[in-house]
Amino acid sequence: CCRAIRDLDVRDRFARISAPVQLIAGSEDPSTPPDRLLELHRAILHSKIAILQGAAHILNYERPQEVTELISSFVSRHSLPATGGAVR
C-alpha cells in the first residue's frame, strides 16, 4: 500500500479541488517535506497552509495542541450550520 501511495501521481487533479483545504506539515518532515506542501498549496485554490517549525511527521503526537487548534479553527470556519439533520 505504501508503494502504491508513493507512486500515485494525481497532481493534475489538484486544480479541480473546490472545497477549502487546510494543509499542515512539520518543517522537519522527511516524508512530506514543506516544499511538497507548498506545491499542494499553490495548486489548490482555497487552501490554507501551516508549517509547524521543529516538528516532523507525526504532528498530532508531537504538537497536539497546535494541530487541534488548526483543525478546530478550520472546521469551525467551514462547517455548515446545524439543522438537526444527520452529520456526514
Secondary structure, 3 states (H helix, E strand, C coil): CHHHHHHCCCHHHHHHCCCCEEEEEECCCCCCCHHHHHHHHHHCCCEEEEEECCCCCCHHHHCHHHHHHHHHHHHHHHCCCCCCCCCC
